[in-house]
Amino acid sequence: MSYELLALLFLIAMLAGFIDSIAGGGGLLTVPALLAVGLPPASALATNKLQSCGGSFSASLYFIRQRMVDLKQQKWAIACAFIGSALGTLSVMHIQADFLKLLLPILTISVGLYFLLSPTIGDSDRNSRLSVLQFALIPALVIGFYDGFFGPGAGSFYALAYITLAGFNLTKATAHTKVLNFTSNLAGLIFFIAGGEVVWSIGLVMLVGQFIGARLGAKMVIAKGRKLIRPMLITVSTIMSIKLIYENFF
């Protein structure tokens, strides 16, 4: 691959990392880019997992250092997200994901509409509807499974779960989302590495771009908070829905 193409993939990954750390959906840019440069679908998905680990790790590390995430409090959610993603990655090898392609636009449209029609959602912390263990065993495990099985929109689903079920404000939910994103990405990546599908030369270049972009995005989350996250979530959910509907029906 030429240096020009690698440089382009680096820039795409950096932009995707910036978007992903704020609202999720960076895969909308990176997966098509990897397919466009000639990678087969399995290698594109595996390499995408590698580079997305760089972005989710970068954002997670920044949020943890800013003391926005308590790892001890989230240990069960992290464990369940990892287990769920591992099970999802194993399952996708044996089960067709076609039905999820039809269901996903409905889910992403619902997320976008929820934030659009709830202007005060995530303004401040609220009472949690689930205990720490219940949150780990239900939304963290289920969304982790989905992330390993299929993936698109997982960050938005994590954020929505933290807001509606854990009672977090939008900025805090976004910070915690990146930790679970990294966990489920890592679990999926381990299986892809075992399968020998990762294209390391491309993935590592994009990982560096993701790391830089995600760090910039994480800083924006803390600086701008809800004023930035809410419109980004709505925009990304809308674009993702349109893309999936077009791919499925047209």
C-alpha positions as CSV (number, residue, x, y, z in Angstrom):
1,M,0.0,0.0,0.0
2,S,1.3,3.5,-0.9
3,Y,2.3,6.0,1.7
4,E,-0.4,8.3,0.4
5,L,-3.1,5.8,1.1
6,L,-1.7,5.1,4.6
7,A,-1.7,8.8,5.3
8,L,-5.3,9.1,4.2
9,L,-6.3,6.2,6.4
10,F,-4.5,7.8,9.3
11,L,-6.5,11.1,8.8
12,I,-9.8,9.2,8.5
13,A,-9.0,7.3,11.7
14,M,-8.1,10.5,13.5
15,L,-11.5,12.1,12.5
16,A,-13.3,8.8,13.4
17,G,-11.6,8.8,16.8
18,F,-12.7,12.4,17.5
19,I,-16.3,11.6,16.6
20,D,-16.3,8.3,18.4
21,S,-15.1,9.7,21.7
22,I,-18.0,12.2,21.7
23,A,-21.0,10.4,20.2
24,G,-19.8,7.0,18.8
25,G,-20.3,6.0,15.2
26,G,-16.7,6.3,14.1
27,G,-17.0,2.9,12.3
28,L,-19.2,4.7,9.7
29,L,-15.9,6.2,8.4
30,T,-13.3,3.6,9.1
31,V,-15.0,0.3,7.9
32,P,-16.0,1.7,4.4
33,A,-12.4,3.2,4.1
34,L,-10.8,-0.2,4.9
35,L,-13.1,-1.9,2.3
36,A,-12.4,0.8,-0.2
37,V,-8.6,0.2,-0.1
38,G,-9.2,-3.5,-1.0
39,L,-9.4,-5.4,2.3
40,P,-11.8,-8.3,2.4
41,P,-14.8,-7.9,4.8
42,A,-13.4,-10.2,7.5
43,S,-10.0,-8.4,7.5
44,A,-11.7,-5.0,7.4
45,L,-13.7,-5.7,10.5
46,A,-10.7,-7.2,12.3
47,T,-8.4,-4.3,11.4
48,N,-11.2,-1.9,12.4
49,K,-11.3,-3.5,15.9
50,L,-7.6,-3.0,16.3
51,Q,-7.6,0.7,15.3
52,S,-10.8,1.4,17.3
53,C,-9.1,0.0,20.4
54,G,-6.6,2.8,20.1
55,G,-9.3,5.4,20.1
56,S,-11.4,3.9,22.9
57,F,-8.3,3.3,25.0
58,S,-7.1,6.9,24.5
59,A,-10.5,8.4,25.5
60,S,-10.9,6.0,28.4
61,L,-7.5,6.8,29.8
62,Y,-8.1,10.5,29.6
63,F,-11.5,10.3,31.4
64,I,-10.0,8.0,34.1
65,R,-7.1,10.5,34.7
66,Q,-9.7,13.3,34.9
67,R,-11.4,11.2,37.6
68,M,-14.7,11.0,35.7
69,V,-14.7,7.2,35.9
70,D,-14.3,5.1,39.0
71,L,-12.9,1.8,37.8
72,K,-13.7,0.0,41.1
73,Q,-17.3,0.9,40.9
74,Q,-17.5,-0.2,37.3
75,K,-15.5,-3.5,37.6
76,W,-18.6,-5.7,37.2
77,A,-19.9,-3.7,34.2
78,I,-16.4,-4.0,32.6
79,A,-16.3,-7.7,33.3
80,C,-19.8,-8.3,31.9
81,A,-19.1,-6.1,28.8
82,F,-16.0,-8.2,28.1
83,I,-17.8,-11.5,28.5
84,G,-20.7,-10.3,26.4
85,S,-18.5,-9.2,23.6
86,A,-16.5,-12.4,23.6
87,L,-19.8,-14.4,23.4
88,G,-21.0,-12.2,20.6
89,T,-17.9,-12.5,18.6
90,L,-18.1,-16.3,18.9
91,S,-21.8,-16.3,18.0
92,V,-21.3,-14.3,14.9
93,M,-19.2,-17.1,13.5
94,H,-22.2,-19.4,13.6
95,I,-25.3,-17.2,13.3
96,Q,-26.2,-14.9,10.4
97,A,-26.5,-11.3,11.4
98,D,-28.9,-10.3,8.6
99,F,-31.8,-9.8,10.9
100,L,-29.8,-7.2,12.9
101,K,-29.2,-5.2,9.7
102,L,-33.0,-4.8,9.4
103,L,-33.5,-4.1,13.1
104,L,-30.6,-1.7,13.6
105,P,-32.0,1.4,11.7
106,I,-35.1,1.2,14.0
107,L,-32.8,1.2,17.1
108,T,-30.6,4.0,15.9
109,I,-33.6,6.2,14.9
110,S,-35.1,5.6,18.3
111,V,-31.9,6.7,20.0
112,G,-31.7,9.9,17.9
113,L,-35.4,10.7,18.5
114,Y,-35.0,10.1,22.2
115,F,-32.3,12.7,22.5
116,L,-34.0,15.1,20.1
117,L,-37.4,15.0,21.9
118,S,-35.9,15.0,25.4
119,P,-34.0,18.3,25.5
120,T,-33.3,18.1,29.3
121,I,-32.2,14.5,29.3
122,G,-28.7,14.1,30.9
123,D,-28.7,17.6,32.4
124,S,-27.8,16.3,35.8
125,D,-27.4,13.0,37.7
126,R,-30.6,11.2,38.7
127,N,-31.5,8.3,40.9
128,S,-30.3,5.0,39.4
129,R,-33.0,2.5,38.5
130,L,-30.6,-0.5,38.8
131,S,-27.9,-1.5,41.2
132,V,-24.3,-1.7,40.1
133,L,-24.5,-5.5,39.7
134,Q,-27.9,-5.3,37.9
135,F,-26.5,-2.8,35.4
136,A,-23.6,-5.1,34.7
137,L,-25.7,-8.2,34.2
138,I,-28.3,-6.6,32.0
139,P,-27.3,-3.6,29.8
140,A,-23.5,-4.0,30.0
141,L,-23.7,-7.8,29.2
142,V,-26.4,-7.4,26.5
143,I,-24.8,-4.4,24.7
144,G,-21.3,-6.0,25.0
145,F,-22.8,-9.1,23.3
146,Y,-24.2,-6.8,20.5
147,D,-20.9,-5.0,20.1
148,G,-19.1,-8.3,19.6
149,F,-21.8,-9.8,17.4
150,F,-22.5,-6.8,15.1
151,G,-21.2,-3.5,16.6
152,P,-22.6,-0.3,14.9
153,G,-24.2,2.1,17.4
154,A,-23.0,0.3,20.5
155,G,-21.6,3.5,22.0
156,S,-24.9,5.2,21.6
157,F,-26.6,2.3,23.3
158,Y,-24.1,2.3,26.2
159,A,-24.6,6.0,26.7
160,L,-28.4,5.7,26.6
161,A,-28.3,2.9,29.2
162,Y,-26.1,4.9,31.5
163,I,-28.4,7.9,31.3
164,T,-31.8,6.1,31.6
165,L,-30.8,3.2,33.9
166,A,-27.8,4.4,35.9
167,G,-29.0,8.0,36.2
168,F,-25.8,9.5,34.9
169,N,-25.6,13.0,33.3
170,L,-24.7,13.0,29.6
171,T,-21.0,13.9,30.1
172,K,-20.5,11.3,32.8
173,A,-22.4,8.7,30.7
174,T,-20.1,9.5,27.7
175,A,-17.0,9.0,29.8
176,H,-18.2,5.6,31.1
177,T,-19.3,4.6,27.7
178,K,-15.8,4.8,26.3
179,V,-14.5,2.4,29.1
180,L,-17.1,-0.2,28.1
181,N,-16.4,0.5,24.4
182,F,-12.7,-0.3,24.9
183,T,-13.6,-3.4,26.9
184,S,-15.9,-4.9,24.3
185,N,-13.5,-3.8,21.4
186,L,-10.6,-5.6,23.2
187,A,-12.6,-8.8,23.6
188,G,-13.6,-8.8,19.9
189,L,-10.0,-8.0,18.9
190,I,-8.5,-11.0,20.8
191,F,-10.7,-13.4,18.8
192,F,-9.9,-11.7,15.5
193,I,-6.2,-11.9,16.3
194,A,-6.6,-15.6,17.0
195,G,-8.2,-16.0,13.6
196,G,-5.3,-14.2,11.9
197,E,-7.6,-11.6,10.2
198,V,-5.9,-8.4,11.4
199,V,-3.8,-6.5,8.9
200,W,-1.3,-5.1,11.3
201,S,0.5,-2.6,9.0
202,I,-2.7,-0.7,8.3
203,G,-4.3,-1.2,11.7
204,L,-1.4,0.2,13.7
205,V,-1.1,3.3,11.5
206,M,-4.8,3.9,12.0
207,L,-4.6,3.1,15.7
208,V,-2.2,6.1,16.2
209,G,-4.6,8.3,14.3
210,Q,-7.5,7.1,16.5
211,F,-5.5,7.7,19.7
212,I,-4.8,11.3,18.7
213,G,-8.4,12.0,17.5
214,A,-10.0,10.4,20.6
215,R,-7.8,12.4,22.9
216,L,-8.9,15.6,21.3
217,G,-12.5,14.5,21.4
218,A,-12.3,13.6,25.0
219,K,-11.0,17.0,25.9
220,M,-13.9,18.5,24.0
221,V,-16.4,16.4,26.0
222,I,-15.1,17.9,29.2
223,A,-14.8,21.4,27.9
224,K,-18.2,21.6,26.1
225,G,-20.2,18.8,27.8
226,R,-23.8,18.3,27.0
227,K,-23.9,21.3,24.5
228,L,-21.6,19.3,22.2
229,I,-22.6,15.7,23.0
230,R,-26.4,15.9,22.5
231,P,-26.4,17.3,18.9
232,M,-23.5,15.0,18.0
233,L,-25.5,12.0,19.2
234,I,-28.6,13.0,17.3
235,T,-26.5,13.7,14.1
236,V,-24.6,10.4,14.2
237,S,-27.7,8.4,14.9
238,T,-29.5,10.0,12.0
239,I,-26.6,9.5,9.6
240,M,-26.1,5.9,10.7
241,S,-29.9,5.2,10.2
242,I,-29.9,6.7,6.7
243,K,-26.8,4.7,5.8
244,L,-28.2,1.4,7.1
245,I,-31.6,2.0,5.5
246,Y,-30.0,2.7,2.1
247,E,-27.7,-0.4,2.3
248,N,-30.6,-2.7,3.3
249,F,-33.3,-1.5,0.9
250,F,-31.7,0.3,-2.0
